[in-house]
Amino acid sequence: MATTREHADAYLAQAREDLMGARALVRAGTVDPSLVAPSVLAMLMQMTFEKLAKAALLRNGSMTVNAARATHRAASAMVSQLRRNRRLLAPLGGDIVWLDVLTIVPELERAHPQLAGPGGAQLEYPWEGANAEIRWPARDLAIAQRLCDPISNGGPRVIMFASKLVENFDQIYP
């Protein structure tokens, strides 16, 4: 039977792969919406943070393997821990540097189809809006558009945060 650490390491390994896919969409620190599908970037970052969070929570004992398999709410739990325990963010430059990203991660999590609820705006599938109009992620998902907004620079910022988290993961979550 595999250990909790082995499960955590597997989540971390897959998070690295998901992050690699997101990095391929963003070059030179900018997101060009004419070249990048915002909803695809959002989906990759949601998957990256969910797996990073499961690895972190498994390593620090806040989550069991069965709970990790059953939930899509791990990222917000990890962000909550990072906000409460500033020592965890110290290797990444501290919490002030990442305030914007720490609000984006839970927003990405809430866009997961299982969490958005019936008729809710979400990452993967079309939904029906308030006036019975059909909406879909590529056009209508606010968090996807936010990641590609050149003013907020959300996409490059979340990728940078995830990259630093991966680089320092073993120090933060031994």
FENDAPE-V748329 format. One record per helix or strand of 3 or more residues. SS is the DSSP state (~ for helix, > for strand). FROM is the first residue (numbers start at 1). TO is the last residue. Records with the same first field share a line. If there is no record, write none. Layout:
SS: FROM-TO, FROM-TO
This chain:
~: 4-25, 38-59, 65-70, 74-84, 86-90, 96-110, 113-116, 137-140, 142-147, 154-167, 169-172
